[in-house]
Amino acid sequence: MDAAASLVGRDAEVRLAARLLASGPVTLVGAAGSGKTRIAIAVVASFPGPVHFVDLSTMECSDVAGFLLDALGVTRRPDLDAFDTLVQALDAALLVLDNCEHAAAEVGALVGRLLEVRPDLRILATSRQPLGLAAETVLAVPPLDPDTALRLFATRMFERTGRALPPEHTAAAAAICAALDGLPLAIELAAARAALLSVPEVRRLLADRFRVLADAKAPGPSHHRTLRAALDWSYQLLSPDKQALLRQLAVFQGGWSSPAVAMLPGYRPELLDALAERSLLTSSPGRGRMLQTVTAYAAARLAELPSEQAAAAEAHAAFFLALAEQAAAGVRGPEQRAWLRTLTLEQENLRAALATLAARPGGTEDADLRMATAMAPFQHFIGGYSLGRDWLAAALARRPSAPAPARAAAASAAATLAMLACDYGTAHALAHQALPFAEARGPLLTLLGCVERERARYAESRAYLQEARELYRSSDNAWGEGRATQLAGATAWLSGDLDGADALLAASLTAFRDLADAESAASSLTHLGAVAHYRGDQVAARAHLEDALDGFTELAFPEGVAWAQEMLARVDLASDLLPSAAERLRASLSLHRRVGDRWRTASVLEAFAECRRRLGDPAHAAALLGAADVVRREISAPTPLCERPARSSTESLLRAALPSADFACAYRYGTRTGLDALLGVTGAAALTPATS
């Protein structure tokens, strides 16, 4: 690190440190590479009096006073000990003690004695941990914020090359800064490499950050020349038990909770506190994390000890398997919001645990099946149907000899996600595959009722759901009965039985409110809103749907938000509120497409066609109908019975409004054009390419 180079983004820290020196000793504390020395040098530049700057990184003895005398070039006196000689040699100056972490206690003791006899002395220290003085002010040096980190990268690159950061490389440079946690040393080393390689090349090479981020020609201490050396310096100052815990913390992705970290073989609370004190991790109430760079370093060290690595990974996996299974059981009830927050926070850890469990040998091992199964409800909540299906398919393929109940549960979960992704054939096959071995038939019967409902086979859907309701009722499963009742209500209104639907859905809403299941209650409200809409009561429909939308939004449940917005758009269409309807339909379509719900995507396209027709754009409306029909053919699901009159009316009115050839041309354009392009189309002129 070139001490003479300009300091970027640390003006506030420099001013604050300079001001605090008037009140007592100040220690700049931060992680390796956070720029403590640079800040100290900037403070020196602003100090009005004499300054003594001593780098303690090479000090190997406990005689701190003697080391300072030698560093300052002071001749030792035979009539005085080293401390008294030092006292006489120091005037009313600023004494800067750089790199104190390896002797923090000894340096702190000396500073305390110096200030007792020389209270006019100003002392500024840099360290990765406090010196432990009663009068010490500890000034934390955090990583740089994203904008400042990018500015530092661009500045250092310009100083090296004389060229500005190309605008087309700004995103890659920002990604480099984020991957390096905003650590100035790492960013400066990356900028040095970018002077030789392109910025995108440096970004690609960061997978091996410790080899790439090195500058052997840089002046100053060796641990300022490479990222690896900076972290080696911190690591070597730790006792063996602290080193072990630091290594084992690398198994966590995105941080850890207090219960999770306690599962590590090397965990002791005092060791965790010691690592935090040494700026190797950050902690807040109930949660801790390491910077990505420190995690990468710890992981490399852990990989050197395969048995310890395996033990830590197994402890991590066992904890998160138990957490996932607790969440799967608790996510439907009064703790729903808390579990969703926990699962959102722990997504990276859950994936890492699944990878560990998947690597176990075959035989009758089923932990990865259980983990993938337990995570399926959460994938439903966040719209991760495809990822959840991939996990389950891989686990089922890996574990052909796993116990039948575990395989049946995994197949059932996979069938649910397949149904949500509108892969009805796969969902139907998986559900029937699981039925003979399932410990509970109710969920599979409910699922089959949903599959048949979406394929517009309403009689079959009612039969499956009725059987499921009876099973749940006989086993006193109130939640299961409520869900089967709700879905029976959905089948009823989609098939046109509005009175039957109203009674079933009212019963399900009462059940879910009693069970404090916010998502299921919001779903019942959405169904009730649909019933009111098709009855022509748009006021009641809007009230139900707005309540449902609030509930889904609070839970951040994309499928529910999309569905409620679609139904509110239909209410807007019925109320002739066309701009509002168009806005809601676009929002709904975006979410349905993101989560992969093609069944509802087709319905939204049909409603959007009616909206565009009324807005005076019949060609675009006809194209939207063509796109909807393509989706329906792809998933082998017709327009729901209750929506067919509106769909037929839209098409009839469009055929009346457009010449036959123009309608056919626009419709054909919709069948051949991607939705992203189609949704940006307005006006007949835009559909001209379809005539060729």
Disulfide bonds with the S-S distance in Angstrom:
none
